[in-house]
């Protein structure tokens, strides 16, 4: 699962707090293996990119469809510029 988000100016600390909560929650999801985080590179890329690896696509889909995931994304929406992009692979 890849999540790409552009964070509103002045909301980085809030986003990092949200990120800790999100990673703690997804870490408990069945089939979750690990994750990587790419922070923005000033002057080059403004997006945060999270790559969460699951044992299989079904496990990723179950997490993506869960109430916990939806609630966490709702919490993040006020921190984001535009939509939060999510892709399942």
N, C-alpha and C positions, 0 to 999 in steps of 0.2 A: 504494500500500500504506500503510495506516495502522496504526501500532503504538501501543497505549495501555498504560501500565504505572504502577502505584503502587509507589514505592520504599520499602523498609523504613526505619524510623527509624535514623539513624546510618550508613546505607549510601550516602548521596548521592555521596561521592567515589569509591567503588567503582563505582557506576553510571555516573558520568561517564567513568571510565576504560574501562568496558565499551562505552559509547556511542562513544568514539573508535575502538575496535577494530571495532565493528559498522559504523560509517559508512565506515571505510577499506575494509572487506571488500565492503560492498554497492556502494560506488563503483566497484569493479572488475567488477561484474556486467554482463553484456550487456544493453543497453537502458536502463541506469540513467541518469537525467538529472540529478536534484538532489534535495535534501530540505529540509524545514523542521522546526524543533524548537520546541515550545511547552513551556516549563518550568512547573512548578506555581506557582500564585498562592496564597501563604499566606492562610488564612482563606476562600478561595473554591474552589479546585480543587487536589486533591492529586496529580493524574495528570500524567505526562510524556506528550506526544503527539508522535510522529514521523510525518511524512508524506513518504514516498519516492515520487518520480515516476519512472515508467518510460515508455519509448517506446510500449509497448502492454501489454495485460493478460497476454499470453503471456510476456513478459519478466519481469514481476512474479511470475507463477506459477512460472516456472522458478527464480527466486531463492528464493521461499518454499519450494519443494520441495527445495532443494539441501542437501547435507550440511553445507556451511559455515554456512548459515542455521540449521539445526537445532542444530548444535554451539554457535553463539553464543547461541541462545535457552536452551539447557540451562545455559550459563554464567550467564545473567541470572536464571534461575529462583530462585536463592538470594537474589537482591537484591530480589525482588518480593514484594509483599503479594498473595497470590492469583494468579490466572492472568494471563498477559500476553495481552492482546487483540490479534488481528491481523485486518485486513480488507483484502481485495483489491477494488479498484474498477476 
